[in-house]
Amino acid sequence: MVEVFCNYPKISELIDFEPKMGVNYYRLTSTEFNGQRHTHGIIPLEFNQTTVYYDATNSLLKFKDNVVATIYAVNGDVVAKVNNQNSINFTKKGMFIIHYEETVYIWND
């Protein structure tokens, strides 16, 4: 759990580096400066293993099949879009979230 106490809006994040395959549940709770807590509910996220890998020789992100997806940096910025392709040029470094049409996968280079 991450607790942040401040008297102004604060953005916090927690990355689950070892999510279990299938549905994982995360409870969202905020704590105000005065210590008052608010529970914002439980959010289900589904993690499925997929075949995606990085070809460093050719700077390509390769998928098992043609996919439609958006690739995000962990701060939420869109870094790439995949439109019915099985590979894209990809030279960025870091951790990324690959959002397929109906499923979210976490990828770390």
DOGUMI-518909 format. One record per residue (C-alpha): x, y, z; residue in one letter; residue number from 1. Coordinates in Angstrom, 1 decimal. Layout:
! DOGUMI-518909
@c1 = X	c2 = Y	c3 = Z	code = A	pos = NUM .
...
END
This chain:
! DOGUMI-518909
@c1 = 0.0	c2 = 0.0	c3 = 0.0	code = M	pos = 1 .
@c1 = 1.2	c2 = 3.5	c3 = -0.8	code = V	pos = 2 .
@c1 = 0.0	c2 = 6.4	c3 = 1.5	code = E	pos = 3 .
@c1 = 0.4	c2 = 10.0	c3 = 0.5	code = V	pos = 4 .
@c1 = -0.4	c2 = 12.8	c3 = 2.9	code = F	pos = 5 .
@c1 = -0.6	c2 = 16.4	c3 = 1.5	code = C	pos = 6 .
@c1 = -3.0	c2 = 19.4	c3 = 1.4	code = N	pos = 7 .
@c1 = -3.0	c2 = 19.5	c3 = -2.4	code = Y	pos = 8 .
@c1 = -3.9	c2 = 17.0	c3 = -5.2	code = P	pos = 9 .
@c1 = -1.3	c2 = 14.3	c3 = -5.4	code = K	pos = 10 .
@c1 = -0.9	c2 = 11.6	c3 = -8.0	code = I	pos = 11 .
@c1 = 0.5	c2 = 8.3	c3 = -6.7	code = S	pos = 12 .
@c1 = 1.2	c2 = 5.1	c3 = -8.5	code = E	pos = 13 .
@c1 = 2.0	c2 = 1.6	c3 = -7.7	code = L	pos = 14 .
@c1 = 3.3	c2 = -0.9	c3 = -10.3	code = I	pos = 15 .
@c1 = 2.6	c2 = -4.6	c3 = -9.8	code = D	pos = 16 .
@c1 = 5.7	c2 = -6.1	c3 = -11.3	code = F	pos = 17 .
@c1 = 4.5	c2 = -9.7	c3 = -10.7	code = E	pos = 18 .
@c1 = 0.7	c2 = -9.8	c3 = -11.5	code = P	pos = 19 .
@c1 = -0.8	c2 = -13.3	c3 = -11.6	code = K	pos = 20 .
@c1 = -2.2	c2 = -14.5	c3 = -14.9	code = M	pos = 21 .
@c1 = -6.0	c2 = -14.0	c3 = -15.1	code = G	pos = 22 .
@c1 = -7.9	c2 = -11.4	c3 = -13.1	code = V	pos = 23 .
@c1 = -6.1	c2 = -9.4	c3 = -10.4	code = N	pos = 24 .
@c1 = -8.1	c2 = -7.1	c3 = -8.1	code = Y	pos = 25 .
@c1 = -6.8	c2 = -3.7	c3 = -6.8	code = Y	pos = 26 .
@c1 = -8.5	c2 = -1.6	c3 = -4.2	code = R	pos = 27 .
@c1 = -8.2	c2 = 2.1	c3 = -4.7	code = L	pos = 28 .
@c1 = -8.1	c2 = 4.2	c3 = -1.5	code = T	pos = 29 .
@c1 = -7.1	c2 = 7.8	c3 = -0.9	code = S	pos = 30 .
@c1 = -6.1	c2 = 9.5	c3 = 2.4	code = T	pos = 31 .
@c1 = -6.7	c2 = 13.2	c3 = 2.9	code = E	pos = 32 .
@c1 = -4.3	c2 = 15.5	c3 = 4.8	code = F	pos = 33 .
@c1 = -6.5	c2 = 15.3	c3 = 7.8	code = N	pos = 34 .
@c1 = -6.2	c2 = 11.5	c3 = 7.8	code = G	pos = 35 .
@c1 = -9.7	c2 = 10.9	c3 = 6.4	code = Q	pos = 36 .
@c1 = -9.8	c2 = 7.9	c3 = 4.1	code = R	pos = 37 .
@c1 = -12.0	c2 = 7.3	c3 = 1.0	code = H	pos = 38 .
@c1 = -12.3	c2 = 3.9	c3 = -0.7	code = T	pos = 39 .
@c1 = -12.9	c2 = 4.3	c3 = -4.4	code = H	pos = 40 .
@c1 = -13.8	c2 = 0.7	c3 = -5.0	code = G	pos = 41 .
@c1 = -12.1	c2 = -2.4	c3 = -6.3	code = I	pos = 42 .
@c1 = -10.8	c2 = -2.5	c3 = -9.9	code = I	pos = 43 .
@c1 = -10.4	c2 = -5.8	c3 = -11.8	code = P	pos = 44 .
@c1 = -7.5	c2 = -6.0	c3 = -14.3	code = L	pos = 45 .
@c1 = -7.0	c2 = -9.1	c3 = -16.5	code = E	pos = 46 .
@c1 = -3.5	c2 = -10.2	c3 = -17.4	code = F	pos = 47 .
@c1 = -3.0	c2 = -12.8	c3 = -20.1	code = N	pos = 48 .
@c1 = 0.2	c2 = -14.1	c3 = -21.4	code = Q	pos = 49 .
@c1 = 0.8	c2 = -13.1	c3 = -25.0	code = T	pos = 50 .
@c1 = 3.6	c2 = -13.5	c3 = -27.5	code = T	pos = 51 .
@c1 = 5.3	c2 = -10.2	c3 = -28.0	code = V	pos = 52 .
@c1 = 9.1	c2 = -9.7	c3 = -28.0	code = Y	pos = 53 .
@c1 = 11.6	c2 = -7.0	c3 = -28.9	code = Y	pos = 54 .
@c1 = 14.0	c2 = -7.6	c3 = -31.8	code = D	pos = 55 .
@c1 = 16.9	c2 = -5.3	c3 = -30.7	code = A	pos = 56 .
@c1 = 18.9	c2 = -6.0	c3 = -33.9	code = T	pos = 57 .
@c1 = 16.2	c2 = -4.4	c3 = -36.1	code = N	pos = 58 .
@c1 = 14.5	c2 = -2.2	c3 = -33.4	code = S	pos = 59 .
@c1 = 11.2	c2 = -4.0	c3 = -33.9	code = L	pos = 60 .
@c1 = 8.5	c2 = -4.9	c3 = -31.5	code = L	pos = 61 .
@c1 = 7.0	c2 = -8.2	c3 = -32.8	code = K	pos = 62 .
@c1 = 3.7	c2 = -9.7	c3 = -32.1	code = F	pos = 63 .
@c1 = 2.5	c2 = -13.3	c3 = -32.6	code = K	pos = 64 .
@c1 = -0.4	c2 = -12.2	c3 = -34.9	code = D	pos = 65 .
@c1 = -1.6	c2 = -9.0	c3 = -36.5	code = N	pos = 66 .
@c1 = -2.9	c2 = -6.8	c3 = -33.6	code = V	pos = 67 .
@c1 = -4.6	c2 = -3.5	c3 = -33.1	code = V	pos = 68 .
@c1 = -3.1	c2 = -1.9	c3 = -30.0	code = A	pos = 69 .
@c1 = -1.9	c2 = 1.3	c3 = -28.3	code = T	pos = 70 .
@c1 = 1.4	c2 = 1.4	c3 = -26.4	code = I	pos = 71 .
@c1 = 1.6	c2 = 3.7	c3 = -23.4	code = Y	pos = 72 .
@c1 = 4.5	c2 = 4.8	c3 = -21.2	code = A	pos = 73 .
@c1 = 3.8	c2 = 4.2	c3 = -17.5	code = V	pos = 74 .
@c1 = 2.9	c2 = 7.9	c3 = -17.2	code = N	pos = 75 .
@c1 = 0.0	c2 = 7.4	c3 = -19.6	code = G	pos = 76 .
@c1 = 1.5	c2 = 9.0	c3 = -22.7	code = D	pos = 77 .
@c1 = 0.8	c2 = 7.3	c3 = -26.0	code = V	pos = 78 .
@c1 = 4.1	c2 = 6.2	c3 = -27.5	code = V	pos = 79 .
@c1 = 2.9	c2 = 4.1	c3 = -30.4	code = A	pos = 80 .
@c1 = -0.1	c2 = 2.7	c3 = -32.2	code = K	pos = 81 .
@c1 = -0.3	c2 = -0.7	c3 = -33.9	code = V	pos = 82 .
@c1 = -3.0	c2 = -1.0	c3 = -36.6	code = N	pos = 83 .
@c1 = -3.5	c2 = -4.6	c3 = -37.7	code = N	pos = 84 .
@c1 = 0.3	c2 = -5.3	c3 = -37.9	code = Q	pos = 85 .
@c1 = 2.5	c2 = -8.0	c3 = -36.5	code = N	pos = 86 .
@c1 = 5.5	c2 = -5.7	c3 = -35.9	code = S	pos = 87 .
@c1 = 6.4	c2 = -2.0	c3 = -35.5	code = I	pos = 88 .
@c1 = 9.6	c2 = 0.0	c3 = -35.4	code = N	pos = 89 .
@c1 = 10.2	c2 = 0.7	c3 = -31.7	code = F	pos = 90 .
@c1 = 13.3	c2 = 2.4	c3 = -30.3	code = T	pos = 91 .
@c1 = 12.1	c2 = 3.6	c3 = -26.9	code = K	pos = 92 .
@c1 = 13.5	c2 = 2.3	c3 = -23.6	code = K	pos = 93 .
@c1 = 11.6	c2 = 1.6	c3 = -20.3	code = G	pos = 94 .
@c1 = 8.4	c2 = -0.1	c3 = -19.2	code = M	pos = 95 .
@c1 = 5.3	c2 = 0.1	c3 = -21.4	code = F	pos = 96 .
@c1 = 1.7	c2 = -0.9	c3 = -21.2	code = I	pos = 97 .
@c1 = 0.3	c2 = -2.5	c3 = -24.4	code = I	pos = 98 .
@c1 = -3.4	c2 = -2.1	c3 = -24.6	code = H	pos = 99 .
@c1 = -5.0	c2 = -4.4	c3 = -27.1	code = Y	pos = 100 .
@c1 = -8.6	c2 = -3.9	c3 = -28.2	code = E	pos = 101 .
@c1 = -10.0	c2 = -5.8	c3 = -25.2	code = E	pos = 102 .
@c1 = -7.1	c2 = -6.8	c3 = -23.0	code = T	pos = 103 .
@c1 = -4.2	c2 = -5.0	c3 = -21.2	code = V	pos = 104 .
@c1 = -0.7	c2 = -6.5	c3 = -21.1	code = Y	pos = 105 .
@c1 = 2.4	c2 = -5.2	c3 = -19.3	code = I	pos = 106 .
@c1 = 5.7	c2 = -5.3	c3 = -21.1	code = W	pos = 107 .
@c1 = 9.1	c2 = -4.4	c3 = -19.7	code = N	pos = 108 .
@c1 = 12.2	c2 = -4.4	c3 = -21.9	code = D	pos = 109 .
END
